[in-house]
Amino acid sequence: MDTFRNGDLVFDVRDSGPTDGEPVVLLHGFPQDAGAFDRLSPALHSAGLRTLAPDQRGYSPGARPSGRSAYRLRTVVDDVLAMLDAAGLTSAHVVGHDWGGIAAWALAAWHPWRVRTLTALSVPHPAAMSQALGHSDQGVRSAYVGFFQLPAVPEAVLLAGRGAVLRRTLGQGGLPAELVDRYVERMREPGALTAALNWYRALPLAGGAPVGTVRVPTLHLWGARDPFLGRTATEATAEFVAAPYALEVLEDVGHWIPELAAERTAELVTAHVRTAGAPRR
């Protein structure tokens, strides 16, 4: 399956590994794409797992609707459900990083029968994040979120000088130069950065039910050097999981776990799948 549809939108997806393996959905964040898992996926395949890694809404050229309302969290989660349906899967293991992690938390909370296990990379449970904003340094760490919600200005700043600011920000976070170049060039495609930023701009439009308690086996990986996501929300996340839960702290890793800690992540995800991941009926 190279593409799938949700309504009029066409999404690119990398469906690879053993076709009869346990399916693992890999959801990327900002400003990445499915290539964020290029090091992780082969290790999962070697363990007998099948991976499905979409370029998410706004990142697939055929799924780049205009306007922030098209990027509400409910809509993003529906995209993942559409992919599972297109693949003929009742459920799958779900791994999400950054915004993909937020989508994964919501998917597990709202549709637990579709999620065999959850692995959240970097991001805490959204409710733990909301709590931490008021009584820790998380508000300072998340200051960029307000900036990203402004109209037009973030695009002008991040892409000035062929993306110099975005390039510098990603490079300071420890990403290898070749990945920085690739992500920046993707964001320089017409409409790509605006679509990616619309995930942030849709936050005030969230509406509906909050991301509540997660009741599927959950693994949470956090890099202790993450400049964006702090320890307070990370440690509070256990309060919002009513199922087997494990936190793994990667002491020498920052935010970009899929790219910088792929081997360790693959080991942990594989063990999580094997110990907690019987298909749900």
C-alpha positions as CSV (number, residue, x, y, z in Angstrom):
1,M,0.0,0.0,0.0
2,D,1.7,3.1,-1.2
3,T,-1.2,5.5,-0.7
4,F,-4.6,5.5,1.0
5,R,-7.6,7.9,0.9
6,N,-9.6,9.7,3.5
7,G,-12.4,11.4,1.6
8,D,-10.9,13.5,-1.2
9,L,-7.4,13.4,0.3
10,V,-4.7,11.0,-0.8
11,F,-1.9,10.1,1.7
12,D,1.5,8.7,1.0
13,V,2.4,5.7,3.2
14,R,5.3,3.4,3.5
15,D,4.0,-0.1,4.1
16,S,6.9,-2.4,4.6
17,G,8.3,-5.4,6.4
18,P,6.9,-8.9,6.7
19,T,3.3,-8.8,5.4
20,D,2.3,-11.3,8.1
21,G,4.0,-9.5,10.9
22,E,2.4,-7.7,13.8
23,P,1.5,-4.2,12.3
24,V,3.1,-1.2,13.8
25,V,1.9,2.3,12.8
26,L,4.6,5.0,12.9
27,L,3.4,8.6,13.2
28,H,5.9,11.4,12.7
29,G,5.9,15.0,14.0
30,F,6.9,18.5,13.0
31,P,8.6,19.2,10.7
32,Q,9.4,15.6,9.8
33,D,7.8,13.0,7.5
34,A,7.7,9.2,7.3
35,G,11.5,9.3,6.7
36,A,12.0,10.1,10.4
37,F,11.6,6.3,10.9
38,D,14.1,5.2,8.2
39,R,16.5,3.9,10.8
40,L,13.9,2.5,13.1
41,S,11.8,0.6,10.6
42,P,14.5,-1.9,9.4
43,A,15.2,-2.9,13.0
44,L,11.5,-3.6,13.5
45,H,11.3,-5.6,10.3
46,S,14.2,-7.7,11.5
47,A,12.1,-8.5,14.6
48,G,9.3,-9.7,12.3
49,L,7.1,-6.6,12.5
50,R,5.3,-4.9,9.7
51,T,5.4,-1.1,9.6
52,L,3.0,1.5,8.2
53,A,4.4,5.0,8.2
54,P,2.3,7.7,6.6
55,D,3.2,11.2,5.6
56,Q,0.5,12.8,7.7
57,R,-2.1,15.4,6.9
58,G,-0.3,18.5,5.4
59,Y,2.9,16.5,4.7
60,S,1.5,14.4,1.9
61,P,1.2,16.7,-1.2
62,G,-2.2,15.0,-1.9
63,A,-3.5,15.7,1.6
64,R,-2.8,19.3,2.1
65,P,-6.1,21.1,2.7
66,S,-6.2,24.8,3.4
67,G,-7.4,26.4,6.6
68,R,-6.6,25.5,10.2
69,S,-9.9,23.9,10.9
70,A,-8.9,20.9,8.6
71,Y,-6.1,20.1,11.1
72,R,-8.1,19.5,14.3
73,L,-6.9,16.5,16.4
74,R,-10.2,14.6,15.7
75,T,-9.5,14.9,12.0
76,V,-5.9,13.8,12.3
77,V,-7.0,10.7,14.3
78,D,-9.6,9.9,11.6
79,D,-6.8,9.8,9.1
80,V,-5.1,7.0,11.0
81,L,-8.3,5.1,11.3
82,A,-8.8,5.5,7.5
83,M,-5.3,4.0,7.0
84,L,-6.0,1.0,9.2
85,D,-9.2,0.4,7.3
86,A,-7.5,0.7,3.9
87,A,-4.9,-1.9,5.1
88,G,-7.6,-4.2,6.3
89,L,-6.5,-3.9,9.9
90,T,-8.9,-4.0,12.9
91,S,-6.1,-2.8,15.2
92,A,-2.4,-2.2,15.3
93,H,0.5,-1.2,17.6
94,V,0.9,2.6,17.4
95,V,4.2,4.5,17.8
96,G,4.0,8.3,17.7
97,H,6.6,11.1,18.0
98,D,6.0,14.8,18.6
99,W,2.7,15.7,17.0
100,G,2.4,12.1,15.9
101,G,2.6,11.2,19.6
102,I,-0.3,13.5,20.4
103,A,-2.3,11.9,17.7
104,A,-1.3,8.5,19.1
105,W,-2.4,9.4,22.7
106,A,-5.8,10.6,21.3
107,L,-6.2,7.5,19.2
108,A,-5.6,5.2,22.1
109,A,-7.9,7.2,24.4
110,W,-10.8,7.5,21.9
111,H,-10.5,4.2,20.0
112,P,-8.8,1.8,22.3
113,W,-10.1,-1.3,20.4
114,R,-8.0,-0.1,17.4
115,V,-4.7,0.1,19.4
116,R,-2.9,-3.0,20.6
117,T,-0.1,-1.1,22.3
118,L,0.9,2.6,22.4
119,T,4.4,3.9,22.4
120,A,4.8,7.7,22.8
121,L,8.1,9.1,21.9
122,S,9.0,12.4,23.6
123,V,5.5,13.7,24.2
124,P,3.6,13.3,27.5
125,H,-0.1,12.7,27.8
126,P,-1.8,15.9,26.7
127,A,-3.6,16.3,30.1
128,A,-0.2,16.0,31.9
129,M,1.2,18.6,29.5
130,S,-1.7,21.0,30.3
131,Q,-1.1,20.6,34.0
132,A,2.6,21.2,33.7
133,L,2.2,24.5,31.8
134,G,0.9,26.1,34.9
135,H,3.5,25.0,37.5
136,S,6.8,24.2,35.9
137,D,9.2,25.4,33.2
138,Q,7.0,23.8,30.6
139,G,5.4,27.2,29.7
140,V,8.8,28.6,28.8
141,R,9.7,25.5,26.8
142,S,6.5,25.7,24.9
143,A,6.6,29.4,24.1
144,Y,7.2,28.7,20.4
145,V,3.7,27.1,20.2
146,G,2.1,30.6,20.6
147,F,4.4,32.0,17.9
148,F,3.6,29.2,15.5
149,Q,-0.1,30.0,15.8
150,L,0.4,33.5,14.4
151,P,-0.7,34.0,10.8
152,A,2.0,34.3,8.1
153,V,4.8,35.5,10.4
154,P,6.2,32.0,11.3
155,E,6.5,31.1,7.6
156,A,8.4,34.3,6.9
157,V,10.8,33.8,9.8
158,L,11.4,30.1,9.5
159,L,11.9,30.1,5.7
160,A,13.9,33.3,5.3
161,G,17.3,32.8,3.7
162,R,16.3,29.4,2.2
163,G,15.1,28.2,5.6
164,A,18.1,29.4,7.6
165,V,16.2,29.7,11.0
166,L,14.5,26.3,10.7
167,R,17.7,24.8,9.6
168,R,19.6,26.2,12.6
169,T,16.9,25.2,15.0
170,L,16.9,21.6,13.8
171,G,20.7,21.4,13.7
172,Q,21.0,22.7,17.3
173,G,18.7,19.9,18.3
174,G,21.2,17.3,17.2
175,L,19.8,16.2,13.9
176,P,22.4,15.1,11.3
177,A,22.9,17.7,8.5
178,E,21.5,15.5,5.8
179,L,18.2,15.1,7.7
180,V,18.1,18.8,8.5
181,D,18.5,19.5,4.7
182,R,15.8,17.1,3.8
183,Y,13.2,18.3,6.3
184,V,13.9,21.9,5.4
185,E,13.5,21.3,1.7
186,R,10.2,19.5,2.3
187,M,9.0,22.5,4.2
188,R,9.9,24.7,1.3
189,E,7.5,23.0,-1.0
190,P,4.5,25.2,-1.9
191,G,2.1,25.3,1.1
192,A,4.0,22.7,3.1
193,L,5.1,24.8,6.0
194,T,1.7,26.5,6.3
195,A,0.0,23.1,6.4
196,A,2.4,21.8,9.0
197,L,1.9,24.9,11.2
198,N,-1.8,24.5,10.9
199,W,-1.6,21.6,13.4
200,Y,-0.6,24.3,15.9
201,R,-3.1,26.8,14.7
202,A,-5.9,24.3,15.1
203,L,-5.2,24.0,18.8
204,P,-7.7,26.7,19.9
205,L,-10.4,24.9,17.8
206,A,-9.9,21.5,19.5
207,G,-13.5,21.3,20.9
208,G,-15.1,18.0,21.7
209,A,-13.9,15.5,24.2
210,P,-10.5,15.9,25.8
211,V,-7.8,13.2,25.5
212,G,-8.9,11.2,28.5
213,T,-7.5,8.2,30.3
214,V,-5.6,5.7,28.1
215,R,-6.5,2.0,28.8
216,V,-4.1,0.2,26.5
217,P,-0.5,-1.0,27.4
218,T,1.7,2.1,27.1
219,L,5.4,2.7,26.7
220,H,6.7,6.2,27.0
221,L,10.2,7.2,25.9
222,W,11.6,10.6,26.8
223,G,15.0,12.1,26.1
224,A,16.4,13.9,29.2
225,R,18.0,16.5,26.9
226,D,14.7,17.4,25.2
227,P,14.6,21.3,25.1
228,F,10.9,21.3,24.4
229,L,9.4,18.8,26.7
230,G,10.3,18.7,30.4
231,R,10.4,16.2,33.2
232,T,7.3,17.5,35.1
233,A,4.7,16.5,32.4
234,T,6.7,13.3,31.6
235,E,6.5,12.1,35.2
236,A,2.9,13.0,35.6
237,T,1.8,11.0,32.5
238,A,1.4,7.8,34.5
239,E,-1.6,9.4,36.2
240,F,-3.5,9.2,32.9
241,V,-2.8,5.6,31.9
242,A,-5.0,2.9,33.5
243,A,-3.1,0.0,32.0
244,P,0.4,-1.4,32.2
245,Y,2.7,1.6,31.8
246,A,6.5,2.1,31.6
247,L,8.6,5.2,31.3
248,E,12.1,4.9,29.7
249,V,14.4,7.9,30.1
250,L,17.1,8.2,27.5
251,E,19.7,10.2,29.3
252,D,21.9,11.3,26.4
253,V,19.1,12.0,23.8
254,G,17.2,15.1,23.0
255,H,13.9,15.5,21.2
256,W,14.6,13.6,18.0
257,I,14.3,10.1,19.3
258,P,13.3,8.3,16.1
259,E,16.4,9.5,14.3
260,L,19.0,9.6,17.1
261,A,18.0,6.6,19.2
262,A,16.6,4.3,16.6
263,E,18.3,1.1,17.8
264,R,17.3,1.5,21.4
265,T,13.8,2.5,20.5
266,A,13.4,-0.6,18.2
267,E,14.5,-2.8,21.1
268,L,12.0,-1.3,23.5
269,V,9.1,-1.2,21.0
270,T,9.8,-4.8,20.0
271,A,9.8,-6.0,23.7
272,H,6.6,-3.9,24.3
273,V,4.8,-5.5,21.4
274,R,5.8,-9.0,22.3
275,T,4.9,-8.7,26.0
276,A,1.7,-6.6,25.9
277,G,0.4,-6.8,22.4
278,A,-2.0,-9.6,21.8
279,P,-4.6,-8.5,19.1
280,R,-7.8,-7.1,20.5
281,R,-11.1,-8.9,19.6
